[in-house]
Amino acid sequence: MSIHFPQIFATVFMAIISNQVHAQAKSKYFVMSCNDGDTCKMQDTAGKIIKVRLVGIDAPETHGSKKKHREHQPFSLEAKDFINKRIAQKNVELVTYNNDVYGRTLGDIILDGKSVNMEIVQAGLAECYRGKPPKDYDTNACVQNETDAKKNKRGIWSLENYESPKAFRKK
């Protein structure tokens, strides 16, 4: 039995490339608005409107789950303002993954070649999502940006008693 290394190499190479292309497929969208630091309403070029949950991040809650909290979480309004100033009413590229349990598209919003998801984490206005990431989503950039924001005490990381959005929602 002879081993055909060129064939094996070509097959493995094509499998790797096809995964990268799938994971990095981008579509053009118009950002209508963002109702908090990690959820936006967007419209594709055909006019279809979708809700997008920024993949890999968790921003402070503006009111908690089911509006049972009267108070906003610290830095929630700053996160909302940051993302709206950065992308609302602008054309962006969206790298999509799967949908979350609420039917929202999980996506990485790209503006001027930069991930807006990572910009909000680097600004200290969101943390890395602590749940299971979608297939093909690399968490390394988020961890690096969060580490930098913590080290420099930006935004949520400047708080003495920071409470994660996940813990806040459970109250």
C-alpha positions in Angstrom: 0.0 0.0 0.0 1.5 3.3 -1.0 0.8 6.6 0.8 0.1 9.6 -1.5 1.2 12.5 0.6 0.4 15.1 -2.1 -3.2 13.9 -2.1 -3.5 13.8 1.6 -1.9 17.2 1.9 -4.3 18.7 -0.7 -7.3 17.1 1.0 -6.3 18.5 4.5 -5.4 21.9 3.0 -8.8 22.2 1.2 -10.6 21.2 4.4 -8.8 23.9 6.4 -9.4 26.5 3.7 -13.1 25.7 3.4 -13.5 26.1 7.2 -11.7 29.4 7.2 -13.8 30.7 4.3 -17.0 29.6 6.0 -16.0 31.1 9.3 -15.0 34.4 7.7 -17.8 34.9 5.2 -18.9 38.5 5.4 -22.2 40.2 4.4 -23.0 43.8 4.1 -25.5 45.3 6.5 -26.9 48.7 7.5 -27.0 49.2 11.3 -30.4 50.7 12.2 -29.8 51.0 15.9 -28.4 49.2 19.0 -30.7 48.9 22.0 -27.8 48.1 24.3 -24.1 47.3 24.2 -24.3 43.9 22.6 -27.6 43.8 20.5 -28.3 45.7 17.3 -31.0 45.8 14.7 -29.6 45.6 11.2 -30.9 45.5 7.6 -29.3 43.5 4.7 -29.0 44.7 1.2 -32.3 43.0 0.2 -34.1 44.9 3.0 -34.4 42.0 5.5 -34.2 43.2 9.1 -32.5 41.0 11.7 -31.5 41.3 15.4 -27.8 40.7 15.9 -26.2 39.6 19.2 -22.5 40.6 19.2 -20.8 37.2 19.3 -18.3 36.5 22.1 -19.1 39.5 24.3 -21.4 40.4 27.2 -22.1 44.0 27.9 -23.6 45.4 31.1 -27.4 45.2 31.3 -29.5 48.3 30.7 -32.4 46.9 32.8 -31.8 43.3 33.6 -33.7 40.3 32.2 -37.5 40.8 31.7 -37.1 44.4 33.0 -37.4 43.2 36.6 -34.5 45.5 37.6 -35.2 49.2 37.8 -31.6 50.2 37.8 -29.2 50.0 35.0 -26.0 48.1 35.5 -22.9 50.4 35.8 -21.5 51.3 32.4 -24.5 49.9 30.5 -25.5 53.3 29.1 -21.9 54.1 28.2 -21.7 50.8 26.3 -24.9 51.6 24.5 -23.7 55.1 23.6 -20.3 53.8 22.5 -21.7 51.2 20.1 -24.4 53.6 18.7 -21.8 56.3 18.1 -19.5 53.8 16.4 -21.9 52.0 14.1 -25.6 53.2 14.2 -26.8 54.5 10.8 -23.6 53.1 9.1 -22.9 50.3 6.6 -20.9 47.5 8.1 -19.8 44.0 7.3 -21.2 41.1 9.4 -19.4 37.8 10.1 -22.3 35.5 11.1 -22.2 32.4 13.2 -25.3 30.5 14.4 -28.4 31.9 16.1 -28.7 32.2 19.9 -31.6 30.7 22.0 -33.7 33.9 21.3 -33.3 33.6 17.5 -30.9 36.5 17.2 -28.0 36.1 14.7 -24.6 35.8 16.5 -22.2 38.1 14.6 -19.0 40.0 14.6 -19.6 43.5 13.3 -16.7 44.8 11.2 -16.3 48.5 10.5 -13.2 49.9 8.7 -11.6 46.5 8.9 -11.9 46.3 12.7 -14.1 44.2 14.9 -16.5 46.5 16.8 -17.1 43.5 19.2 -13.4 43.7 20.2 -13.4 47.5 20.4 -16.1 47.6 23.0 -14.2 44.9 25.1 -11.0 46.9 24.7 -12.8 50.0 25.9 -13.8 48.2 29.1 -17.5 48.4 28.2 -18.1 44.6 27.8 -16.5 41.4 29.0 -15.9 38.2 27.1 -18.9 35.9 27.0 -18.4 33.1 29.5 -20.6 30.5 27.8 -19.8 28.0 25.1 -18.6 29.9 21.9 -20.0 29.0 18.5 -18.2 26.7 16.3 -15.4 28.4 14.4 -15.3 31.4 16.8 -11.8 32.1 18.2 -12.0 33.6 21.7 -8.3 34.6 21.9 -8.7 38.2 20.7 -11.4 38.8 23.2 -9.3 37.4 26.1 -6.4 39.6 25.0 -8.6 42.7 24.8 -10.3 42.0 28.1 -6.9 41.5 29.8 -5.7 44.8 28.5 -8.8 46.6 29.6 -8.5 45.0 33.1 -4.8 45.9 33.4 -5.6 49.5 32.5 -8.8 49.7 34.6 -11.0 50.8 31.8 -14.8 51.0 32.2 -16.3 48.1 34.1 -12.8 47.1 35.2 -12.4 50.4 37.2 -15.2 49.3 39.5 -14.3 48.0 42.9 -17.2 45.6 43.1 -17.8 44.7 39.4 -20.7 42.3 38.8 -20.9 40.5 35.5 -23.9 40.8 33.3 -24.6 37.1 33.8 -24.7 37.5 37.6 -26.9 40.6 37.3 -29.4 38.8 35.1 -29.8 36.1 37.7 -30.9 38.4 40.4 
